[in-house]
Amino acid sequence: MKRVKIIAVLILAIVCLIIVLQNTATVETKILFISITMPRAVLLLATTAIGFALGVLVSLILCKKQKS
């Protein structure tokens, strides 16, 4: 089972690397009144990190409510 997890993580990392390397074009993003120019890969990474952090936060809040 441990090998399956390692293989799954490696495949996911390779797919993420391919996606990042294919999305190097510059894109303009507007956030409220600010306009930011950045590579599309950075935007993908930032939105993924924000989504992951929100998921962990919600999970922690729900687990804490169930324990009490």
Stockholm file with secondary structure:
# STOCKHOLM 1.0

chainA/1-68         MKRVKIIAVLILAIVCLIIVLQNTATVETKILFISITMPRAVLLLATTAIGFALGVLVSLILCKKQKS
#=GR chainA/1-68 SS CHHHHHHHHHHHHHHHHHHHHHCCSEEEEEETTEEEEEEHHHHHHHHHHHHHHHHHHHHHHHHHHHHC
#=GC SS_cons        CHHHHHHHHHHHHHHHHHHHHHCCSEEEEEETTEEEEEEHHHHHHHHHHHHHHHHHHHHHHHHHHHHC
//
